[in-house]
Amino acid sequence: MLTPANVVTVVRIALVPVFVLVLLSPWPEWLNVAAVTADTQRLLAAGVFIVISATDWLDGYLARSRNEVTNFGKFMDPLADKILVAAALLALIELDALPTWVVLIILTREFIVSGVRMMAASEGVVIAASYIGKFKTVFQMVAIVLFTVQDSDLIRFVSSALSDSMWCISWVVMIVALILTVGSMIDYVAKARDIIGLSSFHRKKNRRGDDEAVPASIEELASSIVEHARLQGRTVGTAESLTGGLIAGALTSVPGSSAVVKGSVVSYVDEVKHAVLGVEERVLETDGAVSRRCAEQMAQGAREQLGANLAVSVTGIAGPTGAEPGKPVGTVWMGLASDKGVKSFEFHFQGDRDEVREQTVAAALSALLGKLRETA
């Protein structure tokens, strides 16, 4: 956890109170420094904000250049940005430099996007930040600096003839930031529309003969996977236990999937998991077939045996029988293997056998699509 990049991120968060203190507190009076006026105080605060903002680039550079990208860093880095921006915006409201509605738009976007990403993560899908979001952050920070210093005597002295222009420039940058803020929110919601229930619906008959609405997302997910993989020149494969080839079936139902799908290993019994996919016997004996390590080794084995860039594996208990202590019906482990390693995800689905299998297929396809979008 204590990598140089993570240390920089933690320091960035620790400096946020310093920025607020420099901007809002009467520290010149406390230190009896008469030369520091309110305008000078704003300039100093803007300088602190710029330094803190620059560390965002530094920790990213350190993490990538040293190959030390960690889960802690993935969690804390965007959180540090949100803390800094939120603190600065609230401070500007305190100074009457910025109206409340601007801050409400920006913070509302953060709450919505955070919720969407949490829902996506629960499905094993990573929604990578788009260029809209990155530009949004840059414009927000530039706007904050401009609003912090626009009333400064020094600024008015240096550009006294352009004092009105400074105000206009500040608002132009802020409006652009707001447009990008809303745009990036729409982009996140659009990418997660299948997960949050905004995809189209079709009707099907359940076992009782009644109509029920189900998301028409499996076909959409499969089509998106084939399209993204084809554009990236990447291939995918599957290792399936409880789904018995349904994931591969969804993918190969898409026209043109032969350029993308390398194949599938239906490893319904432990002997096939071991002999074909290379799952260790001790893993099957100690952890069981429905476990993290089994799913990870299934995914890695499928990737190697099929020669695919990406491979997804699923192993679980679809029911109605087969439940074990701590592993009720609906328990599913999924593995996702790529050239960057293997990740695993645990699910607890509800419903009958067909519903558990259908939800498993959707989750696996979502994970594949999320990985393709992440590396696009």
N, C-alpha and C positions, 0 to 999 in steps of 0.2 A: 504493500500500500504506500510505503514511503519512497516512492520514486520521485525524481526531481520534478516531473510534470505535476504530480499530485501535490507536492509541497507548494509549488507555485499557485495551484488552484486554491489551496487552503489559505495561503497568504492573501490571495485576492479577496476572499470572503472576509478575512480578518481586517482588511483595509477599508471595507465599506463603512463601518462606524467612524473611521478616521475622516473620510470624506464628508459624512453628515456633520460631524463635530466641527470641522473646519468651515463648513458652509453656514451652519445655523447657530452655533453656540457663540456667546459673547466672549470668546477666548482672548481677544485683544484687551478687553477690560480686565479680565482675570490676570493677564500678564502685564497689564499697565503699559501696553505698546500703543501709544497714541498715533503713531505713523501708519498703522494698519487701519484703513478706513473700510467701510462696508463694501465698497467697490473692489478694493484690493483683496478683501476676504473672498469675494466671489471669484476673482482671478486665481487665487491660490487653490480654491476648491476645484475649479475647472482643471487646473494642473494635476491635482491629485486624481481626479476622475480619469484624465487621459492616461496617467501612469497605470492605474488599475486596469483600464480597458486594454492597454498594450500587453498586459500579462496574459490576456486571453489568447493572443497569437503565440506568445512564448510557450505556454504549457502545451499547446497543440503541436508546436514544432518539436519540443523535447520528446513528447510521447511518440510521435511518428519517427523521428530521426533515430531514437534509441530503441525502437520497437518495444515500447513499454506501455502499450495501450491496455488499460485495466478496466474492470467493471466499475471500480470505485471512481476512476476518472470519468468514465462515460456518464455516471450518475451526477458527480459533483460539478463537472465543467459547465453544463447548461444551467444547473441550479445556481452557480455563482453568478452567471450573467443575469439571470432573472432577479436575484437578490440585489445586484448592483443597480439595474435599471429601475426596479420598483422603488428602491430607496431614493434614487435621484429624482424620480418623478414626484414622489410624495414630498420631498424637500422643496421642489419647485412650487408645488401647491402651497406649502407653508409660507413661501416668500411672495405669494401672489404673482408669480412669474408665468404660471401656466394654469389654464382652466381645468376644472375637475373632469370634464367630459373626455378630454384627451387621454387622461390617465385611465379612466374607466374602460375605454376602448382597448387600450394596450393590455391592461390586466385581465380583462375578460377573455381576450384572445389567449393569454397564457394559461388560464384555467381550462378553457375548452381543449386546447392542444394537449395539455398535460393529461387530461382525462382520456382523450383519444389514444394517446401513446400508451397509457396504462392498460386500456382495453386491448390494444394490439399486442402488447407484451404478454398479457395473460393468454393469448392465443398463439404465442411463440413467434409473432411477427414483429420485425423491426422496421419502423418507418424512418428512413433516413431523411435528414434535413435537406431541403431543396435549396437551390440558389436564391429563390425568393426569400426564404427565411434568413439566409446569410446576409443578403442585401438589406433586409429589414433591420437586422441587428446593427449594421453599420450606420444606416440612416438614423436610427433611434439614438445612438450614442453621439453622433455628430450634432443632432438637434438638441440633445441635452446640454452639450457644451455651449452651443450658441445661446440657448435660453439662460444658461448660467451666467454668461458674461455680457449679454447684450446691454445691460443697464450700467455697465462699468464706466467710470469716468475716463479710464485709460482708453477704452475702445472709442468713446465719443471724441477724445482728444486726437487719437490717431486718424480717425475717419469722421470728423465732425460733420463734414458735408454729406456723409453717407449714413448718418445715424438712422434715418428712416429706412434706408436700404437694409441696414443690419436687421432691423425688426422684420422686414419683408422676407429677407433671406432665411431667417430663423423659422418663419412660418411655412415657407415653401418646402424647406427640408423636412419639417415636422409633418406636413400634409403628405409628402411622398412616403415618409415613414409609416404613416397611418394607412395609406393605400396598400403598401407592402405588408403591413401587419394583418389587415383583413384578407389580403390575397393569400398569404401563407397559411392562414387558418383554413380558408376554403380548400387549399391544396391538400392539407393534412386530412381534412374530413373526406375529401374525394378519394384519397388513397385508401382510407379505412372504411369506405362506405359499406363493404360487405360485412365487416366485423361489427360495425355499430348498427346494422340493420337498415341501411338506406338503399340496399340493392333492390332490384325488381323482385316480384314474387310470382310464383305460379301455383296452380292448384294440383293436389294429388289426393288419391283415396288412401285412407288409412285402413287398417285391418277390419274395422267395423263398417267400412263402406262410407264413412262420412268424409266430406271435403275438409281439407285443412290447408292453410297457407304455409308454404315452406320457402325459404330463400332460394331463388334461382341463381345461386352463387357458384356452385361447383363448375358449371359450364363456363361461366365468366372467368373464374380463377384459372381454369385450365387453359383457356384461350389466351389470357394475359401472360401466363407462364411461357407458352410456346412463342408468343410474339416477342417478349423480352429476351428469352434465351436465343432466339434466332437472330435478333438484332445485335446481341453481344457475342455471337459465335460460341455459345456455351451449350453444354449437353447436361441432361439430367437422367437419373435412374432412381429406382425405388426398391426397397426391401420391405415386404409386407407379411405380417402374420395374421392378425385378426381381420384385416380388410381383404385378404385373399386376392389381390390384384386389382381392386377397385380404383386405387389411385392411378395406376398405370392405365387402366381402362379409360378413366376420365381424360388423361392426357392424350392418349392415342386416338380418342374420338375427335380430336381437333384436326382439321385438314392441314397437312404440312408438318405434322408432328414427327414424322420420320427423320427430319433434319435435326431434331432436338432430343428426342427420347431414345436413350441407348438400350433400355431394357428394364426388366423387373425380375426380382427373385422372390417368389412366394415361399417363404420359409415358415410353413405352418407348424412344423414340429421341431423339437430341439435338435434332432439329429441333422436336419438341413441347416439350421442356424449355425451349428458347429462346423459341419463338413464343407458347406458352400461359402458361408459368410465369414467364417473364422472366429465365431464367438467362442471364447474360452470355456472349456468344460467346467472349470471351477466357478466361473461367473454364473453359469446355468444352475450349478448345484447349490451355490451359497446365496446368490441374489435372486435367482429365478429368471424365467424368461420375461416376465413383466417387471423390468427394472431399468434404472438409468444406464448402467454399464452395458446391459444387453442391447438396448436401443442404440447406444453410441457405437458399439462394435458392429452391429448390423449395418448401420449407415456407412461406416468406414469400409466395411467389407464389400458392400454393394458398390461403392464408388471405385474401389480398386478392381473388383471383378468385372464390372461393366465398363470401366474406363471413362466414367462420366466426371464432369466438373463438379456437379452437385448431386448428392444422393440423400433421400429422405427415407427414414425407416419408421415403422409403427409396430408396436407389440402391446397387447392389452387383453382385457377380459370383456368381451362383448355380451356375454350372458346367453341364456338366462342362468346358466350354471357356471362354475369355475371360480367363484369368489374365494379368496384366501384371507387369512387374518391380516388386516391392514390394507388389503387390496380388494375393495368391493367391486361388484359389477359396474362397468363404466370407467374403471381405471385404465389409462392408456399412457404409455411412455413413447415419446417420439425422439428420434435422433436426426440431426441435420449435419451432414459432412460436406466440407468444401476444402479448398486448398489452404484455408486459414485454420483448419482444425474441425473439431466436432462439438456441437452443442446438443443439449438434451432438454426436453420439456415434459412435464407431467400434467395430465388432464384427468378430470373426473366428470365424465359425461353422464347425462340423465337420459332415460328413455328405454325402449326395448332394444333388442339386438340390432335390428335394422337402423334404428335411430342413432345408436352408439357408433356403428360403422360409418354411417353417413357423416356424422359430426367429425369422426376421425379423418375421413377423406378431406373434408373442408379445411380442417386444421393443418393437415400436411401440405395441401396446396397453398394455403395462406403463408405457411413458413417458407416454402420454395419461392413464392412470388416476393415475399419480403426480402429474402436474401438476394434475389436478382435485382430488386430495386435498390438495395443497399449498396451493391457493388457496381451499379450502372455508371 
